Amino acid sequence: MHKYRWVFNPYDIEKWINEMATQGWHLQKFTWTRFTFERGEPGSYIFRHDELDRLGAPYEDDYLEFLQASGIELVHRSGNIVFFRKSASEGPFELYTDKKTKISNLSKKVTLLLSLLLLNFVIGLTGLTGDFSQQATNWAGLTINIGNFLIVLLLIIPLLRLVQLRKQLKKDLDVYSD
């Protein structure tokens, strides 16, 4: 079965994948928008994600071997996002990525979304200014520029959620580092 979601907040996606697992749908592979599940025993696995720094980092193979030796199975990797699973019968399963790394990863996502948002806003605004300065309306251009503003509106909510999550992690980091 295939499901489609945008991967802006990997923590929300992880929660959703675990909800799917409790219903008997186990993640097999994923991309930024497409998730492939196979039918299995409901609640038999716990899924976690991690974000590796970059492809081919020197410690990456050691890290993956350590997880495998701990009974953790690599499900799939897309870019720097990796999903793992472990049998639920073996107890709780957490990956302990430090808060500074999580904040850094979220900051990169915030920067990317903000850049896309601003780019679409500027292109849309520039295009609309040109559309309304002419006598005849260019309907194709107007449609494209309105599309740019719709993209801006679609990116605002994920951007705000990521900023809020990053702010909460920073607050937690400050509380626990004193």
C-alpha positions in Angstrom: 0.0 0.0 0.0 1.2 3.5 -0.8 0.5 6.6 1.2 1.5 10.2 0.4 2.6 12.8 2.9 5.0 15.7 2.9 8.1 15.2 5.1 8.6 18.5 6.8 8.5 17.4 10.4 10.1 14.0 10.7 8.8 13.6 14.3 5.2 13.9 13.1 5.9 11.4 10.3 7.5 9.0 12.9 4.4 9.2 15.0 2.2 8.6 12.0 4.3 5.6 10.9 4.0 4.1 14.4 0.2 4.6 14.3 0.2 2.7 11.0 2.3 -0.1 12.6 -0.3 -0.5 15.4 -2.9 -1.0 12.6 -0.7 -3.7 11.0 0.9 -1.6 8.2 4.7 -1.7 8.4 6.9 0.8 6.6 9.1 -0.7 3.8 10.5 2.3 2.0 9.9 6.0 1.7 10.7 9.2 -0.2 9.9 12.8 0.6 6.3 12.3 -0.3 5.6 8.5 -0.8 5.5 5.9 1.8 5.2 2.2 1.0 3.7 -0.2 3.6 3.2 -3.9 3.8 0.6 -5.8 5.8 2.0 -7.4 9.0 1.2 -8.2 12.6 -0.4 -5.2 14.3 1.9 -3.6 16.8 4.8 -5.9 16.2 7.3 -3.2 15.5 8.3 0.2 16.9 9.7 2.6 14.3 12.2 5.4 14.9 13.9 7.9 12.5 17.3 9.5 12.6 18.9 12.1 10.5 22.5 11.4 9.5 24.8 14.4 9.0 25.6 13.7 5.4 26.1 10.7 3.1 29.2 8.8 3.7 30.3 10.3 7.0 33.2 8.4 8.5 31.4 7.1 11.5 28.2 6.2 9.6 29.1 2.5 9.0 30.1 2.0 12.6 26.8 3.6 13.8 24.7 1.4 11.5 26.6 -1.7 12.6 26.1 -0.8 16.3 22.4 -0.4 15.8 22.2 -3.7 13.9 24.1 -5.5 16.7 21.5 -4.0 19.1 18.7 -5.8 17.3 17.7 -2.6 15.4 16.9 -3.1 11.7 17.4 -0.4 9.1 14.2 -0.2 7.1 15.1 2.4 4.5 17.1 5.5 3.8 16.1 8.5 1.7 18.7 11.3 1.6 19.9 11.8 5.2 16.7 10.6 6.8 16.8 6.9 7.9 14.0 4.8 9.5 14.7 1.9 11.8 12.5 -0.7 13.4 12.8 -3.0 16.4 10.4 -5.7 17.6 7.9 -4.3 20.1 8.3 -7.5 22.2 11.8 -6.5 23.0 10.6 -3.4 24.9 10.9 0.3 24.3 13.0 1.6 21.5 14.6 5.0 21.4 17.4 6.6 19.4 19.2 9.1 21.6 20.2 11.9 19.2 21.3 14.9 21.3 19.1 18.0 21.3 21.8 20.2 19.7 21.9 17.9 16.6 18.1 17.9 16.5 18.0 21.7 16.7 20.7 22.0 14.0 18.7 19.6 11.7 15.5 21.6 12.3 17.3 24.9 11.7 18.4 23.6 8.2 14.8 22.7 7.4 13.5 26.1 8.6 16.1 27.8 6.4 15.1 25.8 3.4 11.4 26.4 3.9 11.9 30.1 4.6 14.0 30.4 1.4 11.4 28.6 -0.7 8.6 30.7 0.9 10.5 34.0 0.3 11.4 33.0 -3.3 7.8 32.2 -4.2 6.6 35.4 -2.5 9.0 37.6 -4.4 8.4 35.9 -7.7 4.6 36.1 -7.2 4.7 39.7 -6.1 6.9 40.7 -9.0 4.8 38.9 -11.5 1.5 40.3 -10.1 3.0 43.8 -10.3 3.8 43.3 -13.9 0.4 41.7 -14.6 -1.6 44.7 -13.3 0.6 47.3 -15.0 -0.5 46.2 -18.4 -3.8 47.0 -20.2 -4.6 43.4 -21.2 -4.4 40.6 -18.5 -2.0 37.8 -19.1 -4.1 34.9 -17.7 -1.4 32.3 -17.8 1.0 34.7 -16.0 -1.6 35.6 -13.5 -2.4 32.0 -12.8 1.3 31.2 -12.2 1.7 34.1 -9.9 -1.4 33.2 -7.9 0.1 29.7 -7.7 3.3 31.2 -6.2 1.2 32.8 -3.5 -0.6 29.5 -2.8 2.7 27.8 -2.4 3.6 30.5 0.1 0.4 29.8 2.0 1.1 26.0 2.0 4.6 26.5 3.3 3.7 28.8 6.2 2.0 26.2 8.4 4.9 23.6 8.2 7.4 26.4 8.7 5.6 27.7 11.9 5.4 24.1 13.3 9.1 23.6 12.7 10.0 26.9 14.3 7.8 26.0 17.3 9.4 22.6 17.7 12.9 24.1 17.4 12.0 26.7 20.0 10.7 24.0 22.4 13.9 21.9 21.9 16.0 25.0 22.6 14.0 25.7 25.8 14.4 22.0 26.9 18.1 22.3 26.2 18.4 25.4 28.3 16.5 23.8 31.2 18.6 20.7 31.2 21.9 22.3 30.7 21.8 24.5 33.8 
